[in-house]
Structure formats: C-alpha cells, structure tokens
Amino acid sequence: MKVKEKGHTVIIKRSEESIEELISKIQDNYATFQNNNLVIDVCNETFDIAEISLFEDLKSKHQNNKKSFVIVFENADFNEIDEEEVIVVPSLQEAFDIIEMEEIERDLGF
C-alpha cells in the first residue's frame, strides 16, 4: 500500500495486495490514520464494485472518529452503489470536495 499525506487527509493507494489485504493493512496501522480524513484511491485499477461493502466497517469506525472516509473509483456504476455503505466518487478532486463539505457540516454541528 502506498500512503501519501495531503494536509489533514491521507490518500491510500493499493499496491500489489488484494482489497482484503489492503483493508487488513489499514486496520493494522489504524492508529496512524485515525486523526486524518481517509481517501482510498482505487481509481485506475481492476476492482469489483461488490468489494466496496468490505470497507463498511472501516468507514463506520472512521466516521465515529469524526473524520471523512471516501473511495475514489472512476469506473464505478454509481447506480449500483449504496450511499449508506461508503461514499464513492470518480476523482480525487471530488473526494477532496466531499471532505471539505463534511468538515463544514461537522464544524456547524451537523
């Protein structure tokens, strides 16, 4: 897994590992990421949309810490994605826009 920090957001990109291995690595190192917004970038990769649900527990844990959790997947069929599970957007810029909106909502007490 490749980790890049941008402001108070951490961008995690899968290397060679499977989605399950990526999630396991994130959970093992969660203390490192818990105070940052998280963007999981699987943008240009082969990725089964059904695997999105594997991130649900991690997303819930992260949102309970009052931080944003967004997946970037440009080839997703957004009609197939349950917004209640995980937020999925087609680009990094949109991920940062979502994070900014969620931070404003948290600042306003929503």
N, C-alpha and C positions, 0 to 999 in steps of 0.2 A: 504494500500500500504506500502511496506517495502522499505526503502531508505538506500542505502549503498554508501559511497563515497570512491573512489579509485583514488588517485592523483587528476587530474582535470577532472575526469569523475564521474558521478553519475549513479548508477545502481538502477533502479526501478523495483521492483517485485510486481506483483499483489497479494493481499491477498485474501479476500473473494469477492471483488467487481467485477462487470461486467466490460467489456472493456470500455463501455461508462462512467461508474463511475470513472474508473482509469484515463481516459483522462481528465475528469472534474476536478479531484483532482490535476492532474499535471498542468492544466491550472490555477486553483485557487492558486497554490503555485509556479507559473512560475518564479516569481522574485527570488526565492531561487535557481532555476536551470539554469537560463538564461546564466550564465557565465561559465557553465560546459558543457562538452560533455555529451550526454544522451544515456544510454543503457536501453531499455525496455526489461526485461527478462521474457518471457512467455514460457520458454524452456520446462518445464515438465507439461504443462497444456493443458486442452482442449481448443482449440482456433480455431475458424473458419477463414480460410485464407481470406475470404471476409472482415473480420473485420480489416485487415491491412489498407485498404483505410481510415478508421476512423482516422488514425494517420497522414494523409497527411497534414492537416492544421498546426498541431503542428510541424511536420517536417520542413515545409517551414518557419515557424516563427523562428525555432531554427537555421536553416541554414542561414537565413538572419542575425543572430547574429554571423555568422562565427564560429559556433560550429557544431559538428557532432551529428547525430541522427541515432541510429541503433537499430533494433529489433532482439532479439535472439529467434528463434523458430526452434528447431531441427527437428520437424516432417513436416516441410513445403514442399510442392511440388514446388520447385524453378522455374519450368517451368510455373507455374500459376501466379507468382509474377511479377508485372510491376516494373522494377528497377527505373523508373521515379517517382513512388509514394513514396516508402520507401525502405531503404536498410534493407534486412532481411538476417541473417546469422544463421548457425546451432549451433554455440557455442560462449561462452563468449570470448574465446581466439581470435576467428575470428573477433568479434566485436572490441576488442582492436587493432587488426591488421588494420582493416578498419580505425579506429580513427587515428592511427599513420600515415597511408598513407595520410589521408585527412589533418592532421596537417602539414605534409611535403609539400603537394600541396599548402596550404594556405601560408606557410612561403615562398614558391617560387613565390607566386603571381598568382597562377592559380585559 
